[in-house]
Amino acid sequence: MVKVSRLVFFILLFVTWFGYVRCKTDTQELFHRSSDSIHLQSSKDSVKNSEEESFEFRAEVQRLMNIIIHSLYSNKEIFFRELVSNSADALEKLRFLSLTNRTLLGDESVDNLKIQIDFDPENMTITIEDNGIGMTKQELINNLGVVARSGTLNFLEQLKDQKDSSLIGQFGVGFYAAYLVADKVSVISKSIYDKAYVWESNADKTFTVKEYVDQSIGRGTKVILHVRQDSTEFLSEHALRQLVDKYCRFITFPIYMKVESSVSDEETLEEEEEEEATLDSSQPKTKTQVKNVQLNEQKPTWLKDPSEVKEDEYKALFLSLSPYSKNYLTKTHFRAEGEIEFRSILFVPERLPFDFFSEESEGSPIKLYLKRVLVSDKFAKDALLPRWLSFVLGIVDSDDLPINISREMLQQSSIVQLIRKKLIQKSLEMIRNLATSDEVESSSSGHRGINSAKSSNYSQFWKQYGKYIKLGVIEDSEYRKKLVNLLRFQSSKTNEHDPNDYTSLKSYVARMKAGQDVIYYLAGESGASVRKSPLLEQLQAKNFEVLFLTEPIDEYLMQTLTEFESYKFIDVSKENLRLGDDEKAIRAKLSKAKKQFQPLIDHLEQTLSEHVTRVKVTSRLVNTPCMLVSAEGGYSANTERILRAQALANPEMFSFYSPKKVLEINPDHTIIKRMLQFVKKRKGKKEKDDISLMLYELAAISSGFQLDDISGFSQRMLKVISLMLDNEKVFAQDFSTINEEEIQDNHGGNRERNEEKEQTGDSLKNEIFDTVDHEEL
């Protein structure tokens, strides 16, 4: 009993202790929560009661200068463009202010304003000097000592209501491009309002400004670059000429450079002749002469009104843009206004360079200028013009392009699209005018094509750039309708002896036969080979015109261009070609012929099962015994030829889209008739199979397909040649067979003579077939 009482006592004691500890813990947690809440509220009250302070961002000057010098620009030669642009701005400021204050020019005139370039290889310096507005001491400190402060921009702000100014700078960092090639820069400047001062810096944290020792110098600014060892390539006349030619050719003010040249020293020669010197006087004596030569004599032609520009000026501008072509086919000169304003001149060269399609060729055919200073020509080729207009050369110049801080690219893609759209429209207009002028000339001469007598401008254009127009039709749905009217083709009705004779689709439609509701075309390797294709026989007999497609891109073109003015394009190399005849009569005739030639059809299908999917009689042949055509949806002969030539062709894909062909036989051709008799009468399988295979191979070749077994075909042809040599009577027979029904219908009066001739031919052909035996073939 006592033990139980003790146990109960200890249990009660444990429960009491546990409850005390739990209560204490909860109390402490509640206290801490309340304390945190009070502290948080106190902090909020403290924030509300504290005063707000403002601070300015600060920059590490040394690192900022390194970023500007080494990361802002894409190449070192930009230094020249930036410094010359600054000089041009200084001259422009003076010119503009002199309009209202003539005394600023002193004894000079605006015509005396210039930029002077000098270089000293020995002391490793390049000097760019102008006689512009100059800078005071404070302006040197503010404009050159404060990064991203633009004196030009400030000047423009003061003159924002006046538009007669062509100032270039706007970011205030262009000057620091000098440190791309120099480790030290000295700027000597004399303002009309102050003494001459020298600003110097090594691109570190500090710069110095002091009075210049020679206060007699004239108004202007001289920038002296102390060139680094890794930039000595710019210390030459040739390098500086190239920079002027590339970036500053069209700057308004003249740019001069002192150039050394060798000239004949005639006075020295005369003295030697008078003194009868012993030296050989026949050797010409020369001396070095220094001349101050203007480097930018070419004026910005595009700023003039087109009516005021002479052809020689256009020619000079074109030659500066095109080192590979001496002439252009056509041009357009225009001014664009609206959301973006710019002036432009576009040219179509007479020919393209040999490496035009090279991946290594860089740059855009369109050069972009901002106030006559080149922004860039390193755009992608399709940045301002699409691929199908990449042959167009030209210049775009604007006064308000939104460029980035390095002035090497456009900033807003929407502006680029506006410029691009305008350039495309003007390029198409230029090409369309060229085509229209030739069509007018052609129609006045009564010719059906472009020009039969000579190579017209548009025929020259089409030879060079026709594939680009076709590429545009394929790639650009927005301009497809306009481009289709620029397409040109040779056809069965153009002059085969005149390579400059083409037809447009519009002209083709105008010549279509009454009742014709489709446009026929045939693709091949050349116009000459296509003209001889058996696929054209019935079309030509019925006077249907067929377009000839002789370029690899044409196959892709016709996949996109399915119709023109509601007339569908039909490939005559495909089976089931319809020529608008009486379908019932044709079906009845073919049904009858099929029954008659069924033994031959069965034999050919069995023998040629590896090559053709079926054999059928046709009404589309006249003088050819048979031909090979593609099934619906299969590759044409020309497409197969193109795909086979591709280095990365996929054999599996090729075999999928290139199924077995259809062999069509001409039931009216004598060879097919004799072949039927030969198959019926001859018991030997080998000779029948060999002749059938040869017939297929000849059909494939004449239809434009390539043979897989060239060696076997050669051996069979050699056997035939041997047989022909053994039977000389064969050479007297013309094997271009004539349709018997046409002979009877068209030459009824000579029926007996024709039948006699046919019998003679049949007897000769029988001799050939009879000569063939198992051993020879």
Summary of the structure (lengths in Angstrom):
residues: 777
radius of gyration: 43.6
end to end distance: 131.3
largest distance: 159.9
contacts: 2226
relative contact order: 0.05
helix: 47%
strand: 17%
